[in-house]
Amino acid sequence: MVLCNFDELLSAPSTCYDNIRNLDEAGVGCDGVTCSRICDRNEKYAVASDYKNAASAKGVCLDKCKTILAICKRIENKISSASEVFYPFDVEYNNSINHPLGTSSAFSICTVEPGTAYDVARVLTIIRETQVPFGIKGGGHSFNPGFSSTTGILIAMSRFRQITYHPTSQTVELGAGLLWGDVYQALDPLGVTVVGGRISSVGVAGLILGGGYSWKSNQYGLSIDNAIEYEVSGAYPHVPSSTPPLPMIIQFSWALPSDDNVFIDGLKSATKAIRQAAFANGQDVGGSKEILYPNNALEDTPLEQMYGKNLPKLRRIRQEWDPNNIMCLCGGFKF
Ligand SMILES: Cc1cc2nc3c(=O)[nH]c(=O)nc-3n(C[C@H](O)[C@H](O)[C@H](O)COP(=O)(O)OP(=O)(O)OC[C@H]3O[C@@H](n4cnc5c(N)ncnc54)[C@H](O)[C@@H]3O)c2cc1C
């Protein structure tokens, strides 16, 4: 898959400002040029799976784009001054859609950077009402296009950057737009840390939602095990989008061992189904062809199957350098 040339897409042509509906434009001015360029690009490179079927009919894409642009404008009119909507010719748009792995990015019709939980709720309410495709981006470290990118409306959480340490309860409040590096940098001078990501460029929100392996997970569990409370914004069907909806606080608990078993059983049956599908597809994934990534292996997988003849050597290293198995050295948490 080839991504578009950002410069070409983002440089605003003079037709943006001529107030005329030019050939192939969906409307007048930049809106029209936006759609025309996005549809051209999506057609050419099939960047956006949403539009794949429409690729042969650019008109369908243009109509869709025009509809979504109108929803972007509606959002723009509803959010507070703490938040902003950006379009492909805005400099900030580029930051919003950009991912560390370029292939995970997609050209959204517009991006929204909410600055308050109320505005997140307002945006989600409009999205729910209009059923427009949308995506949410935290640190943007997803590998796959469509996970935190969209050809519809992208909500970029980058304005949520609060880090508030509460010494009495030994807890910290973290914004959903932070990267783990931001968090460690702020907490380090205070002599405290959190059970967070191992690489500083990864986002706080996405990592916690996926569980979160930390260097300290052997000692303290996953990041998600250490999360006490989330602030959740939602779309409220009973509240018209003109009324400011209230964010709500939920308590999170994953306390019972039986909760773990539900997760492990689900993982096992999913693994089995994937293997069966691969076999049915004619793929040879058994025996020596089996590839195991230790981080994702099930807990009862024989260690020899993961580490082969390196196992004794790895055990020696771990014993010497990390006798308490705290740092998960070389996957030591499995030894
Ligand atoms: C270099 C690298 C190192 C990594 N290291 C670790 C590691 O040490 N430990 C570990 O456990 N994992 C690690 N990962 C995996 C990483 O945790 C996941 O890829 C995670 O999803 C990234 O989160 P993000 O916020 O950066 O990504 P994003 O792509 O922004 O988000 C990931 C998912 O979460 C959703 N999301 C984000 N914010 C919100 C929100 N506020 N509300 C609702 N949904 C939201 C997005 O829509 C997307 O589906 C690593 C990945 C990379 C690329």
The ligand as a MOL file (V3000), in Angstrom:
LIG
                    3D

  0  0  0     0  0            999 V3000
M  V30 BEGIN CTAB
M  V30 COUNTS 53 58 0 0 0
M  V30 BEGIN ATOM
M  V30 1 C 7.5780 0.7670 19.2740 0
M  V30 2 C 6.4510 0.1630 20.0710 0
M  V30 3 C 6.6820 -0.2090 21.3870 0
M  V30 4 C 5.6690 -0.7840 22.1580 0
M  V30 5 N 5.9230 -1.1330 23.4510 0
M  V30 6 C 4.9400 -1.6730 24.2100 0
M  V30 7 C 5.1650 -2.0160 25.5860 0
M  V30 8 O 6.2360 -1.8430 26.1370 0
M  V30 9 N 4.1500 -2.5540 26.2770 0
M  V30 10 C 2.9260 -2.7830 25.7060 0
M  V30 11 O 2.0290 -3.2780 26.3740 0
M  V30 12 N 2.6810 -2.4580 24.4160 0
M  V30 13 C 3.6520 -1.9090 23.6550 0
M  V30 14 N 3.4010 -1.5840 22.3480 0
M  V30 15 C 2.0510 -1.7950 21.8010 0
M  V30 16 C 1.2030 -0.5480 22.1240 0
M  V30 17 O 0.8540 -0.5660 23.4790 0
M  V30 18 C -0.0960 -0.5630 21.3000 0
M  V30 19 O 0.2250 -0.4460 19.9400 0
M  V30 20 C -1.0180 0.5600 21.7290 0
M  V30 21 O -2.2800 0.3430 21.1390 0
M  V30 22 C -0.4950 1.9270 21.3250 0
M  V30 23 O -1.2580 2.9310 21.9320 0
M  V30 24 P -1.2860 4.4100 21.2960 0
M  V30 25 O -2.1840 5.2770 22.1160 0
M  V30 26 O 0.1070 4.8830 21.0510 0
M  V30 27 O -1.8880 4.0730 19.8640 0
M  V30 28 P -3.1590 4.5440 19.0380 0
M  V30 29 O -2.9070 3.9570 17.6900 0
M  V30 30 O -3.3790 6.0030 19.1090 0
M  V30 31 O -4.3660 3.8220 19.7740 0
M  V30 32 C -4.4750 2.4100 19.8600 0
M  V30 33 C -5.9630 2.0240 19.9120 0
M  V30 34 O -6.5710 2.6190 21.0510 0
M  V30 35 C -7.6770 3.4410 20.6410 0
M  V30 36 N -7.6870 4.6370 21.4900 0
M  V30 37 C -6.6570 5.4970 21.7110 0
M  V30 38 N -7.0290 6.4580 22.5690 0
M  V30 39 C -8.3220 6.2110 22.8880 0
M  V30 40 C -9.2790 6.8610 23.7350 0
M  V30 41 N -8.9690 7.9710 24.4250 0
M  V30 42 N -10.5160 6.3300 23.8260 0
M  V30 43 C -10.8480 5.2080 23.1330 0
M  V30 44 N -9.9960 4.5560 22.3110 0
M  V30 45 C -8.7470 5.0490 22.1930 0
M  V30 46 C -7.4020 3.8030 19.1860 0
M  V30 47 O -8.6080 4.1060 18.4930 0
M  V30 48 C -6.7340 2.5400 18.6820 0
M  V30 49 O -7.7090 1.5720 18.3240 0
M  V30 50 C 4.3850 -0.9950 21.5750 0
M  V30 51 C 4.1540 -0.6100 20.2470 0
M  V30 52 C 5.1710 -0.0340 19.4980 0
M  V30 53 C 4.9050 0.3690 18.0780 0
M  V30 END ATOM
M  V30 BEGIN BOND
M  V30 1 1 1 2
M  V30 2 1 2 3
M  V30 3 2 2 52
M  V30 4 2 3 4
M  V30 5 1 4 5
M  V30 6 1 4 50
M  V30 7 2 5 6
M  V30 8 1 6 7
M  V30 9 1 6 13
M  V30 10 2 7 8
M  V30 11 1 7 9
M  V30 12 1 9 10
M  V30 13 2 10 11
M  V30 14 1 10 12
M  V30 15 2 12 13
M  V30 16 1 13 14
M  V30 17 1 14 15
M  V30 18 1 14 50
M  V30 19 1 15 16
M  V30 20 1 16 17
M  V30 21 1 16 18
M  V30 22 1 18 19
M  V30 23 1 18 20
M  V30 24 1 20 21
M  V30 25 1 20 22
M  V30 26 1 22 23
M  V30 27 1 23 24
M  V30 28 2 24 25
M  V30 29 1 24 26
M  V30 30 1 24 27
M  V30 31 1 27 28
M  V30 32 2 28 29
M  V30 33 1 28 30
M  V30 34 1 28 31
M  V30 35 1 31 32
M  V30 36 1 32 33
M  V30 37 1 33 34
M  V30 38 1 33 48
M  V30 39 1 34 35
M  V30 40 1 35 36
M  V30 41 1 35 46
M  V30 42 1 36 37
M  V30 43 1 36 45
M  V30 44 2 37 38
M  V30 45 1 38 39
M  V30 46 1 39 40
M  V30 47 2 39 45
M  V30 48 1 40 41
M  V30 49 2 40 42
M  V30 50 1 42 43
M  V30 51 2 43 44
M  V30 52 1 44 45
M  V30 53 1 46 47
M  V30 54 1 46 48
M  V30 55 1 48 49
M  V30 56 2 50 51
M  V30 57 1 51 52
M  V30 58 1 52 53
M  V30 END BOND
M  V30 END CTAB
M  END
